[in-house]
């Protein structure tokens, strides 16, 4: 009997978590980007290319800016948000980056109509999967120029993947060799 109660409770938790992600917004937008290019080290700052990409993010979102920016505990995430945060006077919320995305999703409120999440190559796939179960994304270490957009209209999510800033040099070189 105890096992049956355990499985019923576990099923309720999993089901409610799935609904939470789907019902996050009725009408709103979630932008998700990977932090910009970084230097080497344990908690590195942005490289000059990363600082430029941070400015490119501001240019990309300035006409439809987020109301709130979610950043992880790492400097590279916070610094990627700096151009938008400072120029547009947008508040940030810190979350703990972990591979399931649960820490972040539990912090997201439903009062904002537009948010930006600055995450990491190993956390974005799980975050997207929870918000858009049909989306399956792989992000390599060289990929910094993706802007993922989830727009909710009447509770239904629509997904787009766009690029911003300069194309990554490694990927750009690979594409040149293919032509």
N, C-alpha and C positions, 0 to 999 in steps of 0.2 A: 504494500500500500504506500509506503514511504517513497519507493522508486517511482510509482505512478504520479504522486504529487510533485516530485522533483521534475519529472519530464513535462508535466503540464505547466508548471511555473516557468521552466526554461523555454518552452514553446511560446508562452505569452510574452516573455522578455524579447525573444528573437522577433516575434511578429510585431510587437510595439516599436522596436527599434527600426524595423523596415518601414513602418508607417511614418515614423518620425522623419526619416530622410525624405520620403516622398511628399510629406505634407509640410515641409520646412517653410515654404512660401506659397501663398495663393497667387500673388502677382509680384514678382520681384526678380532680381538678377544676382547671380553669384559669378564673380570673376575668380579664376584660379590661375596662378602663375607659379613657376618655380623661382626661387631666389635667383638673382643675377649672378654672373660669373664672379668667382672668388679667388683669393690667393690661397696658398697652401697653409696648413696648420690645423690645430685642434678646433679652434673656433675662429676661422679666418674672416677678415674684412673683405669687402668687395675689391676686385681688381679694377684698374682703369676702365676696362671693357664693361665690367659690371656697373660701375658708376654711370657710364653712358647709357647702359640698358635701363637703369633706374629712371633716368631722365626720359628715355623713350617710352617707358610705361606711363609717365605723367602725360606725355603728348598723346598717347593712344587713348587714355581714359579721361582727358580733361573735359570733353563735351558731355560725358555721361559718368561723372565721378562716383565712386562708392561713398556711402555715408559712414562706413566703418571699415577699418583694415585689420585683419587678423594676421598676426605675425608669430612665428615660433620664438623660442628662447635664444636662438642663435643670431649673432651679429649680422650675418649675411642676409637673413630674412628681414630684420629690422631696417638695415641699410637700404634694402631694395624698396622699402616703403617710404623712405625719407623724402624723396622729391614730391610725391603725392601728399604725404602727411604735412609737410611744411608749406608747400605752395598753396594747397587747397584747404588747409586747416582741418584735417581729418583725424579723428581720434583712432588710436590703435588698441587692440585687445591682444594680450599675450596668451598663447596656448602652449602646451607641451607637445613637441613633435614626436609622434610615435607611429609605427607602421600600420596600425589599424584605423587611424583617423578618429577614433572615438573621443579622445580628449577635446579635439577641435569641435566636433559635431555637437557635443554636449554644451559647449560654450556659446554656440551661435543662437542668437535670439531671432524672433520673428518680427521685431518692430521695424527693422531697417528694410527698405525696399531694394537696396543695392549694397553688396559687400564685396570686398576683395580679400582673398585668402592667399597669402604668400607661404608656400610650402616647399617641399623637397622632392627630389626625384624618387625617393623610396616611400613617400607618403601620398603623393598625388594620386597614383593608381587606386589605392584603397578609398581615398576620399571620394573620387569620382564614382567608383563602383557603388558606394553607399548612397550617393545622391542620384546616380543614373545607372541602375543595375545592368542595362544593356551595353554600356560603354566599357570597353576593355582597352586600356592605354598602357603602353610601355614607354618609359622615359629613360634614355641613356644618359651617361655622365656628361656627354657633349651637348645635350639639348637644353637651351636656355630661352628660346624665343617663342615658346608656345603660350598662347592665351586661351584658356578654356572658358567658355561662357555657357552658363546654364540659365535660361530664362523661363520663368514660371508664368504661365497665363492661365488663369482660372484653375490653378492647382496642377496644371499639366506641364512637365518640364520639356524644354527643347534644348538640344545640345549643339554647340558650334566649337570648332577648333580653329583658331586664327593664329597668325604670326605677328610679332611686333619687334621693332628694332632691327638691327643688322642681323642677317642670317649668321648662324654659327660658322666660324671659319673652317672647322673640320668637315662639317656637312657640306658647306659651300664648295670646298676643294673636291670632295667626293662627287658632287653633282657635276662639276666642270669636267672631271675625268670620264663621266658617263656620256657626255655629249659628243 
